[in-house]
Amino acid sequence: MKSCRLLQTFLLVLTMSFALQSHAWTRSHAVTFATLPPGTAHPEGITADGQGNIYVADFDVSKSSGPGNVVMFDAAGKLLHKFDITGSSPLLLGIAFRPQTNDLLVIDFGNRNVLKLDPVSGAVTVFAAIPGAAGPNALTFDASGNVYISDSFQATIWRTPPTGGNPVAWVVDPLLGTDGVPPFGANGLAFNKAQSALFVANTGEDTVVRIRVAGGQPDTAEVFVNSISGADGLLIDDADNIWVVANQADEIVVLNPTGRVIAKLGDFDGIDAHGSPIGLLFPASLVISNGFLYVTNLSLDLRVFQLPQTVDSQWAAEVTRHTIARIRAQLPPVRGLSSP
């Protein structure tokens, strides 16, 4: 009897130990927020307006020509509008509202430019054209309204004034380029709250790069963290935590300001009977609005570009309905974390 009680006690302690350890890495579940309407596919860029409406740009590799589309949903996931982006290619990426205006900027990857979309009238104009063999991908803004555009193919961060026009190469650095897979270098980017550093995800290198800033001028780039599998979209919250999409791990990795990982959110749980991803599948971009994290499921089979398959390729090839996922923007506690 004594041996039996000892064994029971040991098993109880072991179970509690596992429970405590798993508590630190509890993943918030990703659910489907909305499904793209017919005629659109492969959602990539995402942003939100002040009313909580969600705007998604599609990177529709199934189309041989444009126009590309921006799709608007309300906060409940109801489809409000599908914008046909006149004159664009079907390959749209980053999308964001300029803080000082109601202009909605959208990157047209196929035509190597940034477009300005009036979300009321639907009118489209060219905001900036990126020179060279460019791969414009994502965009962000500084406190003065200047626009920063990541170039995945030329290891460059471009900058334009708030009114757009000819961009200048603000930073050119090998740390922003890649020979890796997926073959995109500089991708998602955001400033910290003090505007003292710009953080840039490098997808092919699995890194986040930090560029220190003083007086609006950049210093040299440096690797801030390694080993985020397919680092893609990136945002920084009010506590300066850095939320990074890991597109090949089907998760969101959250770093504190020192680069310590403090959460991993979401996961991939297969394809449902309707051909939709369950959870996250090749997630690309993210935005926080009204207490929720919204994530686009790009669900892209890179083999369509004659590239080697990735871990998601065969699953992505089975997707027939393309979705946006939602996760509560709440960070679970981590045991043992006493300070940032």
C-alpha positions in Angstrom: 0.0 0.0 0.0 2.8 2.4 0.9 4.5 1.8 -2.5 1.1 2.4 -4.3 0.7 5.7 -2.5 4.2 6.7 -3.3 3.6 5.9 -7.0 0.3 7.9 -7.0 2.1 10.9 -5.4 4.9 10.7 -8.0 2.4 10.6 -10.9 0.5 13.5 -9.4 3.6 15.6 -9.1 4.7 14.6 -12.6 1.3 15.6 -14.0 1.4 19.0 -12.2 4.9 19.6 -13.5 3.8 19.0 -17.1 0.8 21.3 -16.6 3.0 24.1 -15.3 5.4 23.8 -18.2 2.7 23.8 -20.8 1.1 26.8 -19.3 4.0 28.9 -20.4 3.4 28.0 -24.0 -0.4 28.0 -24.2 -1.4 28.8 -27.8 -4.4 31.0 -28.4 -6.6 29.3 -31.0 -6.9 30.8 -34.5 -10.5 30.7 -35.8 -11.9 31.7 -39.2 -12.9 35.4 -39.3 -14.0 35.7 -42.9 -13.7 34.0 -46.3 -12.7 35.8 -49.5 -15.5 36.2 -52.0 -15.5 34.5 -55.5 -13.0 36.0 -57.9 -10.4 36.7 -55.2 -7.8 34.4 -53.6 -4.6 34.3 -51.5 -5.1 37.1 -49.1 -1.8 38.8 -48.2 -1.8 42.3 -46.9 -4.2 43.4 -44.1 -5.1 46.6 -42.3 -8.0 48.1 -40.2 -9.7 51.5 -40.2 -10.9 53.4 -37.1 -14.3 51.8 -37.2 -12.8 48.3 -37.0 -13.5 47.4 -40.6 -10.8 45.1 -42.1 -9.2 45.5 -45.5 -7.4 42.7 -47.3 -5.3 42.8 -50.4 -5.1 39.6 -52.5 -2.0 38.1 -54.2 -4.0 36.1 -56.7 -1.6 33.9 -58.5 -4.5 32.1 -60.3 -5.0 35.2 -62.5 -2.8 36.0 -65.5 -3.7 39.7 -65.4 -5.4 42.3 -63.2 -7.1 44.0 -61.7 -6.1 43.0 -58.2 -8.6 43.3 -55.4 -9.0 44.9 -52.0 -11.8 43.3 -50.0 -13.5 45.1 -47.1 -15.2 43.3 -44.1 -16.9 44.7 -41.1 -15.8 43.8 -37.6 -18.1 40.7 -37.6 -16.6 39.4 -40.8 -19.4 40.4 -43.1 -18.4 41.3 -46.6 -18.9 45.0 -47.3 -17.2 45.7 -50.6 -14.8 44.3 -53.1 -12.6 47.0 -54.8 -11.3 46.3 -58.3 -7.9 48.1 -58.3 -7.9 49.7 -61.8 -4.7 49.3 -63.7 -3.1 47.0 -61.2 -1.6 43.5 -61.5 -3.3 40.7 -59.6 -0.4 40.5 -57.2 -1.1 42.9 -54.4 0.8 42.8 -51.1 1.1 45.3 -48.3 -1.8 47.6 -47.4 -2.1 50.4 -44.8 -3.9 53.6 -44.0 -1.7 56.8 -43.8 -2.2 58.0 -40.2 -2.6 61.7 -41.3 -5.2 61.1 -44.0 -7.9 58.7 -45.1 -5.7 57.5 -48.0 -5.3 53.8 -48.2 -2.0 52.7 -49.7 -1.6 49.4 -51.5 1.5 47.7 -52.9 1.2 46.4 -56.4 4.0 43.9 -56.4 3.5 43.0 -60.1 3.8 46.6 -61.3 6.5 47.5 -58.7 4.6 50.5 -57.4 2.5 51.8 -54.5 -1.1 52.8 -55.2 -3.4 55.2 -53.4 -7.0 53.9 -53.1 -9.8 56.2 -52.0 -11.9 53.8 -49.8 -15.0 55.8 -50.4 -15.0 56.5 -54.2 -12.7 53.6 -55.2 -10.5 55.9 -57.2 -6.9 54.7 -57.7 -3.8 56.7 -58.4 -0.1 55.9 -58.4 1.5 57.0 -55.1 5.1 55.9 -55.9 7.0 53.8 -58.4 9.9 51.7 -57.1 12.9 51.7 -59.4 15.0 48.7 -60.5 14.3 45.0 -60.3 12.2 45.7 -57.3 10.1 43.5 -55.1 8.0 46.0 -53.0 6.4 44.1 -50.2 5.2 45.9 -47.1 5.0 49.5 -45.9 4.9 51.6 -42.7 5.1 55.2 -41.6 7.1 57.4 -39.2 5.6 60.1 -37.0 6.0 62.7 -39.7 4.0 60.6 -42.2 6.9 59.6 -44.4 6.3 56.2 -46.0 8.8 53.3 -45.8 8.6 50.5 -48.3 10.4 47.2 -48.0 12.0 45.8 -51.1 12.4 42.0 -50.9 14.6 41.7 -54.0 17.0 44.7 -53.7 17.8 44.5 -50.0 16.5 48.0 -49.6 14.1 50.1 -47.5 12.7 53.0 -49.7 11.3 56.2 -48.3 8.9 58.7 -49.8 7.5 61.9 -48.3 3.9 61.9 -47.1 2.7 63.0 -50.5 4.5 60.2 -52.4 6.5 60.7 -55.5 10.0 59.4 -56.3 11.3 57.2 -53.5 14.9 57.3 -52.2 16.9 54.4 -50.9 16.8 55.0 -47.2 18.8 51.8 -46.3 20.6 49.3 -48.5 22.1 46.5 -46.6 22.9 42.8 -47.3 21.1 41.8 -44.1 17.9 42.8 -45.9 18.5 40.4 -48.8 18.4 36.6 -49.1 19.2 33.6 -51.1 17.0 31.5 -48.9 13.4 30.0 -49.1 10.9 31.5 -49.4 12.9 33.8 -51.7 11.9 37.1 -50.1 14.3 39.3 -48.1 13.0 42.5 -46.4 9.3 42.1 -45.7 7.1 43.3 -42.8 8.4 46.4 -41.0 7.5 48.7 -38.2 9.0 51.4 -35.9 9.1 51.1 -32.2 7.2 53.7 -30.2 10.2 56.0 -29.6 10.9 55.9 -33.4 14.5 55.0 -32.4 14.6 51.8 -34.4 12.9 50.2 -37.4 12.4 46.4 -37.2 12.3 44.5 -40.5 11.4 40.8 -41.0 13.6 39.0 -43.5 11.6 36.0 -44.7 14.3 33.9 -46.5 16.8 34.4 -43.6 14.4 33.7 -40.8 15.5 36.9 -39.0 14.3 40.2 -37.7 16.7 43.0 -38.5 17.0 46.2 -36.4 18.0 49.5 -37.9 18.7 52.1 -35.3 17.5 55.6 -36.1 18.6 59.0 -34.8 17.2 62.3 -36.0 15.3 60.5 -38.8 18.6 59.0 -40.2 19.4 55.3 -40.2 22.4 53.6 -38.7 23.7 50.3 -40.0 21.5 47.2 -39.9 22.0 44.4 -37.4 20.3 41.0 -36.8 18.0 41.4 -33.8 16.8 37.8 -33.6 17.3 34.6 -35.6 15.2 31.5 -36.3 11.7 32.7 -37.0 10.7 30.3 -39.7 9.7 32.4 -42.7 9.5 35.8 -40.8 6.8 37.7 -42.8 4.4 40.3 -41.5 5.4 42.3 -38.4 3.8 44.8 -36.1 4.8 46.5 -32.8 2.2 47.0 -30.0 1.9 49.8 -27.4 4.3 47.9 -25.1 6.9 47.6 -27.9 6.4 43.9 -28.2 7.1 42.7 -31.7 4.6 40.4 -33.3 6.0 38.4 -36.2 4.3 36.0 -38.6 6.2 32.8 -39.1 4.8 31.7 -42.4 6.5 28.3 -42.5 5.7 27.5 -38.9 2.1 28.6 -39.2 2.2 30.6 -36.1 2.6 34.1 -34.7 5.8 34.7 -32.6 5.7 37.5 -30.1 9.0 39.0 -28.8 9.5 41.4 -26.0 11.6 44.5 -26.6 14.8 42.6 -25.8 14.1 39.9 -28.3 13.0 37.2 -25.8 10.1 35.1 -27.2 7.1 35.5 -24.8 4.3 33.9 -26.9 3.6 31.6 -29.8 0.0 31.9 -31.1 -2.1 29.9 -33.5 -1.3 26.7 -35.4 -2.3 24.7 -38.5 -5.0 22.1 -37.9 -5.7 20.8 -41.5 -8.2 21.6 -44.3 -11.9 21.4 -43.7 -14.6 19.8 -45.9 -15.1 23.1 -47.8 -11.4 23.5 -48.7 -10.6 26.1 -46.1 -7.6 26.1 -43.8 -8.3 25.4 -40.2 -6.2 27.8 -38.1 -3.2 29.3 -39.9 -1.7 28.1 -43.2 1.2 30.1 -44.7 0.1 33.1 -42.8 1.4 36.4 -44.2 0.3 39.6 -42.6 -1.4 40.7 -39.3 -3.2 43.7 -37.7 -4.6 44.3 -34.2 -8.0 45.9 -34.0 -10.6 46.0 -31.1 -8.7 43.4 -29.0 -8.3 40.9 -31.8 -5.4 39.9 -34.0 -6.4 39.4 -37.6 -4.1 37.2 -39.9 -4.2 36.5 -43.6 -3.9 32.9 -44.7 -1.9 33.3 -47.9 -2.0 29.5 -48.4 0.5 29.8 -51.3 2.0 26.8 -53.0 5.4 28.1 -54.0 5.7 25.4 -56.6 3.5 27.6 -58.9 6.6 29.8 -59.3 8.8 26.7 -60.1 10.3 27.0 -56.6 11.2 24.1 -54.4 8.3 23.0 -52.2 8.1 24.1 -48.6 6.5 22.3 -45.7 3.1 24.0 -46.5 3.1 23.5 -50.3 1.1 20.3 -50.5 -1.5 21.6 -48.0 -1.7 25.0 -49.7 -2.4 23.2 -53.1 -5.5 21.7 -51.6 -7.1 25.0 -50.5 -10.1 26.1 -52.5 -11.5 28.8 -50.2 -9.2 31.5 -48.8 -9.6 32.9 -45.4 -8.6 35.4 -42.8 -8.1 34.1 -39.3 -8.7 35.8 -35.9 -7.0 35.3 -32.6 -7.6 37.1 -29.3 -4.8 39.7 -29.0 -4.0 38.6 -25.5 -0.6 37.3 -24.4 -0.7 34.3 -22.0 1.5 34.6 -18.9 4.9 33.0 -19.0 6.2 31.4 -15.9 9.7 32.6 -14.9 9.5 35.9 -16.8 10.1 38.5 -14.2 11.1 41.5 -16.4 11.2 42.5 -20.1 
